[in-house]
Amino acid sequence: VVIVGAGFAGLATARALERAPVDVLMVDRANYHTFQPLLYQVATAGLDAENIGRAVRGIFQKQSNFDFRQAEVDGVDWGTRTLLTDGPPVPFDVLVVAAGATTDTFDVEGVAEHGLFLKTLWDALALRSHVLRQFERAAADPRVIDEGALTVVIVGGGATGVELAGAFVELFGHALTKDFRHHEVPRAKVVLVEATDHLLDAFGPAARHHALRTLQARGVDVRVGAVVDRVTPTSVHLRDGTVIPAGTLVWAAGVRASPVADALALPQERTGRIVVDDTLRVAAHRDVYVVGDIAAFRLKDGSLLPQVAPVAVQQGHHAAAQIQRAFAGQPARPFRYRERGSMATVGRHAAVVELPFGVRCTGSVAWLMWLILHLVTLMGFRNRVSVFLSWAWNYATFDRGSRLIVDPSEPWTSS
Ligand SMILES: Cc1cc2nc3c(=O)[nH]c(=O)nc-3n(C[C@H](O)[C@H](O)[C@H](O)COP(=O)(O)OP(=O)(O)OC[C@H]3O[C@@H](n4cnc5c(N)ncnc54)[C@H](O)[C@@H]3O)c2cc1C
């Protein structure tokens, strides 16, 4: 069984096959799993990259039927049932596609060239380094502040945009204010731009209101009903003619299936997700399962399941169970999603939680629930301990420890 992708869906599939009489080979371009829900904390200097990533071989050290291959999948030969990669080809009997999603820039001019994104650990480190570099530039020459060097524009008012905006104002208001005490940090700005008339589209009115009011009270310039027309290295142009001078543009507005979906040339829906039947298989290849963000699983009302971690995990478990049923000569069963609710944090003591059966809460209680859930679901005991200690330290001191500008393109790297 070959699994493409070491994200939530791929890991869940591999784990659930632990006792199955099969050989499992996981293929990923990275040798580690990334806990994406905490990427924004790496980008805003709250956590180190190592806190939220874990080496795949380490995760499966004790699983005897498991092996790993670091490779980028870029095609398939359906005739010989072989995946094509940037290394040797990988033959399979059963294929599980769990390659996740990437960012969709909607072809807005300048975004691909000048925007920063938040999907991978490298994205998070690049964003952190870019923002901190703007502060160093401004310290050396305050005139660049007038050109927007200390303005961060975040496009997309979903959970990622809201979490990032809340965390950036905290970083600017505390740690960076102390670091750059002789400089003009109070002129740093965070602007959150959202095309619809509300934030947190996936949540109800109370949660949306809480997020909006909290961000505004903490100094975020929230612009709803604003559409980005084009972007330059130093400015963001809105469709209504407004120009925001900005040294940083974070694009958190669109999601598209991983290019693996195109490479496999399987039927896709509008945003590139591979169309699956109710058993998570593709119509043309009954030994191919597609799970997580890259799968287009339609509910009875015609809507697609959201691209969130609980869906990925449940689909991974389901695919593993169907693989075992197929080996035992039993027919595949349909997948049923069990709704687990949603949550997002807005910053210190502020979060929104919506659980099944109409349970809703906002504020400190929701924030505590968010902290506990993310700690518990984080991969690996060591990561949990280090994240807990970092959070406790950040909470008690208002400090944010990971303020290093690290960039592999720095000219002075020793290689
Ligand atoms: C910033 C951010 C915040 C989020 N916050 C939340 C949250 O709070 N709650 C929530 O439920 N969900 C959240 N999500 C969504 C959640 O992370 C995803 O739904 C989940 O990661 C999907 O799991 P997956 O296994 O399908 O894909 P992923 O976790 O994306 O894993 C895909 C894997 O495939 C690998 N891969 C991709 N292409 C190739 C290739 N060509 N060759 C080899 N390997 C490849 C990647 O390296 C990656 O390891 C967030 C996502 C982001 C980006």
The ligand as an SDF file (V2000), in Angstrom:
LIG
                    3D

 53 58  0  0  0  0  0  0  0  0999 V2000
   -2.3650   27.7070    8.2110 C   0  0  0  0  0  0  0  0  0  0  0  0
   -3.3690   26.6010    8.3530 C   0  0  0  0  0  0  0  0  0  0  0  0
   -4.1420   26.5090    9.5050 C   0  0  0  0  0  0  0  0  0  0  0  0
   -5.0800   25.4810    9.6380 C   0  0  0  0  0  0  0  0  0  0  0  0
   -5.8120   25.4130   10.7990 N   0  0  0  0  0  0  0  0  0  0  0  0
   -6.6690   24.3890   10.9510 C   0  0  0  0  0  0  0  0  0  0  0  0
   -7.3840   24.2440   12.1730 C   0  0  0  0  0  0  0  0  0  0  0  0
   -7.2490   25.0660   13.0950 O   0  0  0  0  0  0  0  0  0  0  0  0
   -8.2380   23.1790   12.3040 N   0  0  0  0  0  0  0  0  0  0  0  0
   -8.3900   22.2670   11.2890 C   0  0  0  0  0  0  0  0  0  0  0  0
   -9.1410   21.3110   11.4580 O   0  0  0  0  0  0  0  0  0  0  0  0
   -7.7450   22.3820   10.1420 N   0  0  0  0  0  0  0  0  0  0  0  0
   -6.8730   23.4190    9.9430 C   0  0  0  0  0  0  0  0  0  0  0  0
   -6.1870   23.5370    8.7770 N   0  0  0  0  0  0  0  0  0  0  0  0
   -6.4480   22.5710    7.7000 C   0  0  0  0  0  0  0  0  0  0  0  0
   -5.7280   21.2630    7.9650 C   0  0  0  0  0  0  0  0  0  0  0  0
   -4.3850   21.5150    8.3030 O   0  0  0  0  0  0  0  0  0  0  0  0
   -5.8340   20.3980    6.7330 C   0  0  0  0  0  0  0  0  0  0  0  0
   -7.2030   20.1300    6.5050 O   0  0  0  0  0  0  0  0  0  0  0  0
   -5.0860   19.1030    6.8990 C   0  0  0  0  0  0  0  0  0  0  0  0
   -3.7070   19.3430    7.0550 O   0  0  0  0  0  0  0  0  0  0  0  0
   -5.3220   18.2040    5.6870 C   0  0  0  0  0  0  0  0  0  0  0  0
   -4.5960   17.0380    5.8520 O   0  0  0  0  0  0  0  0  0  0  0  0
   -4.0590   16.2610    4.5800 P   0  0  0  0  0  0  0  0  0  0  0  0
   -3.3860   15.0420    5.1040 O   0  0  0  0  0  0  0  0  0  0  0  0
   -5.1300   16.1150    3.5790 O   0  0  0  0  0  0  0  0  0  0  0  0
   -2.9820   17.2330    3.9020 O   0  0  0  0  0  0  0  0  0  0  0  0
   -1.6660   17.8930    4.5060 P   0  0  0  0  0  0  0  0  0  0  0  0
   -1.6750   17.9090    5.9790 O   0  0  0  0  0  0  0  0  0  0  0  0
   -1.5130   19.1670    3.7710 O   0  0  0  0  0  0  0  0  0  0  0  0
   -0.5140   16.8870    4.0370 O   0  0  0  0  0  0  0  0  0  0  0  0
   -0.1930   16.7040    2.6850 C   0  0  0  0  0  0  0  0  0  0  0  0
    1.1960   16.0910    2.5950 C   0  0  0  0  0  0  0  0  0  0  0  0
    1.4360   15.7640    1.2260 O   0  0  0  0  0  0  0  0  0  0  0  0
    2.7640   16.1020    0.8920 C   0  0  0  0  0  0  0  0  0  0  0  0
    2.8430   16.3570   -0.5440 N   0  0  0  0  0  0  0  0  0  0  0  0
    2.1910   17.3160   -1.2400 C   0  0  0  0  0  0  0  0  0  0  0  0
    2.5270   17.2310   -2.5440 N   0  0  0  0  0  0  0  0  0  0  0  0
    3.4090   16.2230   -2.6590 C   0  0  0  0  0  0  0  0  0  0  0  0
    4.1120   15.6300   -3.7580 C   0  0  0  0  0  0  0  0  0  0  0  0
    4.0000   16.1010   -5.0070 N   0  0  0  0  0  0  0  0  0  0  0  0
    4.9430   14.6020   -3.5230 N   0  0  0  0  0  0  0  0  0  0  0  0
    5.0970   14.1140   -2.2720 C   0  0  0  0  0  0  0  0  0  0  0  0
    4.4460   14.6280   -1.1870 N   0  0  0  0  0  0  0  0  0  0  0  0
    3.6060   15.6580   -1.3820 C   0  0  0  0  0  0  0  0  0  0  0  0
    3.0480   17.3620    1.7270 C   0  0  0  0  0  0  0  0  0  0  0  0
    4.4450   17.5410    1.9260 O   0  0  0  0  0  0  0  0  0  0  0  0
    2.2960   17.0440    3.0290 C   0  0  0  0  0  0  0  0  0  0  0  0
    3.1340   16.4120    3.9640 O   0  0  0  0  0  0  0  0  0  0  0  0
   -5.2380   24.5520    8.6090 C   0  0  0  0  0  0  0  0  0  0  0  0
   -4.4690   24.6420    7.4560 C   0  0  0  0  0  0  0  0  0  0  0  0
   -3.5280   25.6570    7.3290 C   0  0  0  0  0  0  0  0  0  0  0  0
   -2.6880   25.7240    6.0770 C   0  0  0  0  0  0  0  0  0  0  0  0
  1  2  1  0
  2  3  1  0
  2 52  2  0
  3  4  2  0
  4  5  1  0
  4 50  1  0
  5  6  2  0
  6  7  1  0
  6 13  1  0
  7  8  2  0
  7  9  1  0
  9 10  1  0
 10 11  2  0
 10 12  1  0
 12 13  2  0
 13 14  1  0
 14 15  1  0
 14 50  1  0
 15 16  1  0
 16 17  1  0
 16 18  1  0
 18 19  1  0
 18 20  1  0
 20 21  1  0
 20 22  1  0
 22 23  1  0
 23 24  1  0
 24 25  2  0
 24 26  1  0
 24 27  1  0
 27 28  1  0
 28 29  2  0
 28 30  1  0
 28 31  1  0
 31 32  1  0
 32 33  1  0
 33 34  1  0
 33 48  1  0
 34 35  1  0
 35 36  1  0
 35 46  1  0
 36 37  1  0
 36 45  1  0
 37 38  2  0
 38 39  1  0
 39 40  1  0
 39 45  2  0
 40 41  1  0
 40 42  2  0
 42 43  1  0
 43 44  2  0
 44 45  1  0
 46 47  1  0
 46 48  1  0
 48 49  1  0
 50 51  2  0
 51 52  1  0
 52 53  1  0
M  END
$$$$
